[in-house]
Amino acid sequence: MKNLLFATLLLLFTTTGCALKPTNKHDVFSERAQLPQEEAVHKQNSLEWWYFTGHLRDKATGETFGVEYVFFHFNITGKKDWQMVNFALTDPQQQQFRYDYKVERLPQLLAPTLPLRLVTQKQAQRWTLSGQEGTYHLQARMAAHTGHAIDLTTTPTKPVLLHGGTGYEHYGPTATAGYYSYPRLQASGSVEINGKVRQVEGELWYDRQWNCNSVTTKDLGWDWFSIQLDEPREEIMAYQLYNKATGQSIGGGSHYGAQAQNTHLGQQDFQLEPLAYWTSPHSKLRYPNKWRLRIPSQGYDLTITPVMPDQELTLKLFAGIKMHYWEGMCRVEGTHHGKPVHGNSYVEITNRSEVKKVREGAEEVATQDQKTGRSE
């Protein structure tokens, strides 16, 4: 579940004294996620997203690159839609990480139509996501960093993975969110890095989630892992949620077998241990930077290592408030029932200390809004 960075935006409207209160009365709940309907925008939903991460390889040189591309949508009151887009590229050869983003209030409510077509404009650049059910077209060019772009198409090589067995993941008492993935999308097209266009191919991981409003009331931090193993061709999603106020944690995930066997992982089914840490020279925050993941029931003992330490993003939000998080391209090695395995991973880390800092900033914004009578 990848939502703390966007929950930050909601925090700006949910703190004590703020005139705006979020609503989840338009959220969509059912016993089982229904495709393709769930792919479309959930009109007036409290918080939802369409999220791509993955590894790409230059067909000519074999060099590898990482990509993150995500559209967020949320509606605070059920009246006005907001959208946010994040786009990041990792170049481990040059140890370079570039990203761009945009937050905007939309002029009208997004329509729940298929095929999906989401669009945003930043300066002269137009960012788009179109398609459905594993077949997508991703196009974006950074406005903040000239010469960085993607133009990719995908096709699914495995069926959809319904997390929790039904497409609804239960995060303890915190939230019940719609959640499914296409964990192995064959991708091809072009990536532009520093002005050089490269023809690439690779595999992306796609997450679709909705109904994530209730997490904004908690002092939460998240660690999220997606893993694609080369052989066996299996995938793992694992997360840990931390409540800074209570000291409690919740863990869970999914194991997706080579023949698409879907096994839910409870907190007791895996052990996740940080092995090293990295302190950001930008934010001064300290992040885990290497992990050991053990899943005894599936015979896995894995080590997850970033291809480079500095893959931190800083989002400059309202009234000078900043949100820092780490989302990066990682390699995986270890054993499966004692035999060597390798693979790729993407990891998202939201630092636990950030939540309190952002909340305090949001409370200050809310107080100022109240004094000036400003409202949306």
Secondary structure, DSSP 4 states (H G I P E B T S, - for coil): ---HHHHHHHHHHHSTT-S-----TT----SS--TTGGGS--TT-SSEEEEEEEEEEETTT--EEEEEEEEEEEESSSS-EEEEEEEEEEETTTTEEEEEEEEEE-SSPPP--SSEEEEEEETTEEEEEEEETTEEEEEEE-SSSTT-EEEEEEEESS--EEGGGTTEEEETTTEEEEEEEEEEEEEEEEEEETTEEEEEEEEEEEEEEE--GGGGGS-EEEEEEEEEESSS--EEEEEEEEETTT--EEEEEEEE-TT--EEEEEGGG-EEEEEEEEE-TTT--EEEEEEEEEEGGGTEEEEEEESSS--EEEEE-GGG-EEEEEEEEEEEEEEETTEEEEEEEEEEE--HHHHHHHHHHHHHHHHHHHHHT---
